[in-house]
Amino acid sequence: MKPMLAGLVTAAAIAGSAFAQTESRPSADPLAVKPVPPQAQTIDTDVIRTKIERAGYTEVSELARDTGGVWRGRAKKGDDAVEVIVDKGGRVKASPR
């Protein structure tokens, strides 16, 4: 009886550890969630703002990245208010508001 009980305990321990391994992803997994610290978002925003300003726009505001990775915001080109888009390729585009 004791060997059978010991076998059951061992089997339960092995099954439990195998289940735990399938529930969590290793940190090297490319699909693992990697939170972006707030300072990284600020640095990205500053880089995009500078890129837009170098393209000749002023008063850049309301910059935000959408779920597709495209940056959108508002700016002025001369006296005209425009909506500015920076696509994934880094190209700055504008459309009138």
C-alpha positions as CSV (number, residue, x, y, z in Angstrom):
1,M,0.0,0.0,0.0
2,K,2.8,2.4,0.9
3,P,4.6,2.0,-2.5
4,M,1.3,2.6,-4.3
5,L,0.7,5.8,-2.2
6,A,4.2,7.0,-2.9
7,G,3.7,6.4,-6.6
8,L,0.5,8.4,-6.6
9,V,2.2,11.3,-4.8
10,T,5.1,11.2,-7.2
11,A,2.7,11.1,-10.2
12,A,0.7,14.0,-8.9
13,A,3.9,16.1,-8.3
14,I,5.1,15.4,-11.8
15,A,1.7,16.2,-13.4
16,G,1.4,19.4,-11.3
17,S,4.9,20.7,-12.4
18,A,4.1,19.8,-16.0
19,F,0.9,21.7,-15.9
20,A,2.6,24.7,-14.3
21,Q,5.1,24.8,-17.1
22,T,2.5,24.9,-19.8
23,E,0.6,27.8,-18.1
24,S,3.4,30.3,-18.1
25,R,5.6,31.5,-21.0
26,P,9.4,31.8,-20.7
27,S,10.7,35.3,-20.8
28,A,12.5,34.6,-24.1
29,D,9.2,33.9,-25.8
30,P,8.5,36.6,-28.4
31,L,4.8,36.5,-27.6
32,A,5.3,37.2,-23.9
33,V,3.9,40.5,-22.8
34,K,6.6,43.1,-22.3
35,P,5.2,46.3,-20.7
36,V,6.6,49.5,-22.1
37,P,7.8,51.8,-19.3
38,P,6.2,55.4,-19.4
39,Q,9.6,57.0,-20.1
40,A,10.0,55.0,-23.3
41,Q,6.7,56.3,-24.5
42,T,7.8,59.9,-23.8
43,I,11.1,59.3,-25.6
44,D,9.2,57.9,-28.7
45,T,6.9,60.9,-28.6
46,D,9.8,63.3,-28.5
47,V,11.5,61.6,-31.4
48,I,8.3,61.7,-33.5
49,R,7.7,65.4,-32.6
50,T,11.2,66.3,-33.7
51,K,10.8,64.4,-37.0
52,I,7.5,66.3,-37.7
53,E,9.2,69.6,-36.9
54,R,12.1,68.9,-39.1
55,A,9.6,68.3,-41.9
56,G,8.6,71.9,-41.6
57,Y,5.6,71.8,-39.2
58,T,5.1,73.9,-36.1
59,E,2.9,73.7,-33.0
60,V,2.8,69.9,-33.0
61,S,0.3,68.6,-30.5
62,E,-2.0,65.7,-29.6
63,L,0.5,63.1,-30.7
64,A,-0.6,59.5,-30.1
65,R,0.3,56.1,-31.6
66,D,-2.7,54.0,-32.8
67,T,-2.9,50.2,-32.5
68,G,-1.3,49.8,-35.9
69,G,1.8,51.7,-34.8
70,V,1.0,54.9,-36.8
71,W,1.5,58.2,-35.1
72,R,-1.2,60.8,-35.5
73,G,-1.4,64.4,-34.3
74,R,-2.1,68.0,-35.1
75,A,0.3,70.7,-36.3
76,K,0.6,73.8,-38.4
77,K,2.2,74.2,-41.8
78,G,2.5,78.0,-42.3
79,D,-0.9,79.3,-41.2
80,D,-2.8,76.2,-42.1
81,A,-3.8,73.7,-39.3
82,V,-3.3,70.1,-40.5
83,E,-3.6,66.6,-39.2
84,V,-0.2,64.9,-39.3
85,I,0.5,61.2,-39.7
86,V,3.9,59.5,-39.4
87,D,3.5,56.0,-40.8
88,K,5.5,52.9,-39.9
89,G,8.1,53.8,-42.5
90,G,8.7,57.2,-40.8
91,R,7.1,59.2,-43.6
92,V,5.4,62.4,-42.5
93,K,2.1,63.1,-44.2
94,A,-0.5,65.8,-43.7
95,S,-4.2,66.4,-44.5
96,P,-6.2,69.6,-43.9
97,R,-8.4,69.6,-40.8
